[in-house]
Amino acid sequence: MSNKITLPIFLEFVEIRTKLASLFPMLIGFLWTYYFYGQFNWLNSLVFFLGALVFDMCVTSINNTMDFHKAISLDYKNEENVIGRNGLDFKIMVKIVFVLLALSLLFNLGLVFLTDPILLAIGAVCYVIGILYTFGPVPISRTPYGEFLSGLTMGFGIFFLAVFMTMYKDILYTNWTGHKVILIANWFELIRIFLMSIPLVCLIANIMLANNLRDLERDLENQRYTLVSYIGRDLGVKLYMLLSALPWVFWLTYIISGQFPIWALVALIGIYPHYQIVQIFVQKIRLAETRKSAFHQALKAFMLFSVIYLISLVLMIIFK
């Protein structure tokens, strides 16, 4: 007999607490759009928010389902994985995955009609990466490329799409004439959007890196060969510290290059609490008895910088 799926179990299955990793780049992208371009499309942005949230939930649910299905360690399968620990019916959980996938497709196909057909191609790439991240013979999350692709797709991809919802006619669109389709891209704006997203790319990659640093031994038991399994925990910690510092370096370059006003230097007061969070993470991840709780420090570091980014953009909009 399988147990019933309650709302708390469902929210754990889709790991709703981790959705800040996709929510913050989206909100920052919305504010950044209004600050730099003075425009905002409410309808497109709302549909995008719903579609991205449901797809993120879908990807997470695929990950938990595949981890349960592929688990070699019975301790992990029956005591740690949300499906085994709660005695859930595997077939029902697979059906939930497909429902979430279908719902996200509806939202995102609607966006294609609201914006430009180029979004169909962009969305297809996002779906392929998102699904292959946790599904297939060798999911991306079980390879050394997980940190890079998660940071790029969520840090840059979501940020870019948040801008695209309003400014697609100015940054990337198609022109259909007769039997020809012409792609028009504003390369300068595309590069600028990418550069402005790099802090988010680094910190989201760090969330994945922190997870893999914590779970190294368990991953090896389940034949998950992540980046940390290749470079080792010590070098992985150094990479984590580097990726933690880069956002502040880029923040300074935004001010020097004139993208942000000079008073945005005030935001650098966040360096010290951010440094403290990183140091706590490093201390915890190096000790087996505190390693499990270290992951929350990576989320705190991401949230700290993201909140500072959000508040700074709000103030820039007010005092522009």
Secondary structure, DSSP 8 states (H G I E B T S, - for coil): ------HHHHHHHTTGGGGHHHHHHHHHHHHHHHHHHS---HHHHHHHHHHHHHHHHHHHHHHHHHHHHH---HHIIIIISHHHHTT--HHHHHHHHHHHHHHHHHHHHHHHHHS-THHHHHHHHHHHHHHHHH-SSS-GGGSTTHHHHHIIIIIIIHHHHHHHHHHHHHHEEEEEETTEEEEEE-HHHHHHHHHHHHHHHHHHHHHHHHHHHHTHHHHHHTT---HHHHHHHHHHHHHHHHHHHHHHHHHHHHHHTTSS-GGGGGGGGGHHHHHHHHHHHHHHHTSTTTGGGGHHHHHHHHHHHHHHHHHHHHHHHHT-
